[in-house]
Amino acid sequence: MRTLGVSCYHHDSAAAYIKDGKIIAASNEERFSRKKYDNSFPKNTIYWLREAHDDFDQAVFYEETTYKQFKTDIKKYTKATPVLVDHHKAHAMSSILTTDWDKCAVMVVDTVGGKFSTSLGIYEHGEITWIKQFRYPNSLGLFYSTATKFLGLTPLSDESQVMAAAAYGTPKWAYYIKERVVNTQLGDYTVLPDLTRGIGSGVLDWDIAASVQLVLEECLINLAKWLFKETGLPNLAYAGGVALNCVANTKLLTNTPFYDIAIQPAAGDAGCALGAAALVDRPLWENAYLGIESNNPITTEECAFRLLKGEVVAIIKGRAEFGPRALGNRSFLTIPFKDNYSKLDTIKQRTTDSWRPYAPVCLEKDADLYFDIPKKSYEMLYVAKSKNKHFTTNDGSARLQITNYTKNAYLSRVLELTREQGYPILLNTSLNAKGKPIVNTMDDLKEIQLYN
């Protein structure tokens, strides 16, 4: 069976291909179109999938309101039979497929999917059954994106900046928000005002960011605790755009009874492309390196040598990562020398937001030496506490990536070489110019001005 999954029209346009229970490839459309947050029909990604691999038997989509448009567009690129599935079930399956679980609790939290913004349920015998759902606009995703705009940032793109800014503030507005904006209790929340038109735009305030983050965490913990009580299941599959908030993910892991939580690295709507296809043909998960293949000629030895000289090195190796996080195949790497932070800020053009932290990466065998880790994450889905408060945010936390030779041989070898010279931790940030998507192939390097 050759199954194409598609995400488009809202945001995070993407396509994924599953063949006979194996994930062949997946990519966001923006990587090909070079238009950040491209929401158009993913014609370039589908063309790449079809030409590099196969045509398809089925084309699966997840949004009923735009399914008619999808059926019109898909006919231009394939003879595959269109199939419609549930939006939140596609989200859920995108995380379920990363596990070998045949039974688990399920939580989906986003802005809106179909008529719903939050869905709680159970996965068993290959089926997802919803126990409780929250209708839009009673939406935690909408609450957080509204706060993003209120803090002078761009909604549906800068939510990660709100999460990072929260580390610098005190949640002194949390009580006010819970009284006036979002009520929460075990298994429930209510967004009190209508936020569909927003509440205006202002400037970044650390304390408001901290308050918004705290309220979100409390809502998610209340939902997860209720779901555990209802299902009694030890494992949770969690998805939706809100699941990209790695600080909240860590609070879920450490403050709820769930033994383990599975999250799709492309947890937003892009992951729905993979999840939609997986609802038809559940595949085996290997890793997030599912994009197009491209390589620059830098050897591991040359890379390590240049890093030790104090350079910022652009890495394009192997298949691109699926999702918003650079995991070493499309990354800027550098040693955390003091001067290198300003070099990265110059390259990334962070003239007004140089407070934003850069993510550390280290070998799995070294991780426990330098960090307190609630769960080892190869895809930067959780945060860890630094034991020496280096390479972290203001509160001592870090969006840590760990790796090994099985997960990423090139990155691991570079780390091995710098480790031998006393530098076991590197900084890893996405390989892209400001306002552009992460680089896809060598041709896209022309967008970037390297600083030396």
NORBELUR-V318004 format. One record per run of one state. SS is the DSSP state (h for helix, s for strand, l for the rest). FROM is the first residue (numbers start at 1). TO is the last residue. If there is no record, write none. Layout:
ss=SS from=FROM to=TO
ss=SS from=FROM to=TO
//
This chain:
ss=l from=1 to=1
ss=s from=2 to=7
ss=l from=8 to=13
ss=s from=14 to=19
ss=l from=20 to=21
ss=s from=22 to=28
ss=l from=29 to=29
ss=h from=30 to=33
ss=l from=34 to=42
ss=h from=43 to=52
ss=l from=53 to=57
ss=s from=58 to=61
ss=l from=62 to=63
ss=h from=64 to=74
ss=l from=75 to=80
ss=s from=81 to=84
ss=l from=85 to=86
ss=h from=87 to=96
ss=l from=97 to=102
ss=s from=103 to=113
ss=l from=114 to=115
ss=s from=116 to=124
ss=l from=125 to=126
ss=s from=127 to=135
ss=l from=136 to=139
ss=h from=140 to=150
ss=l from=151 to=158
ss=h from=159 to=168
ss=l from=169 to=173
ss=h from=174 to=180
ss=l from=181 to=181
ss=s from=182 to=185
ss=l from=186 to=187
ss=s from=188 to=191
ss=l from=192 to=205
ss=h from=206 to=231
ss=l from=232 to=234
ss=s from=235 to=239
ss=l from=240 to=240
ss=h from=241 to=244
ss=l from=245 to=245
ss=h from=246 to=255
ss=l from=256 to=259
ss=s from=260 to=263
ss=l from=264 to=268
ss=h from=269 to=280
ss=l from=281 to=283
ss=s from=284 to=284
ss=l from=285 to=288
ss=s from=289 to=293
ss=l from=294 to=299
ss=h from=300 to=308
ss=l from=309 to=312
ss=s from=313 to=316
ss=l from=317 to=318
ss=s from=319 to=321
ss=l from=322 to=329
ss=s from=330 to=335
ss=l from=336 to=337
ss=h from=338 to=347
ss=l from=348 to=358
ss=s from=359 to=363
ss=h from=364 to=370
ss=s from=371 to=372
ss=l from=373 to=383
ss=s from=384 to=386
ss=l from=387 to=396
ss=s from=397 to=398
ss=l from=399 to=400
ss=s from=401 to=403
ss=l from=404 to=408
ss=h from=409 to=420
ss=l from=421 to=424
ss=s from=425 to=430
ss=l from=431 to=441
ss=h from=442 to=447
ss=l from=448 to=452
//
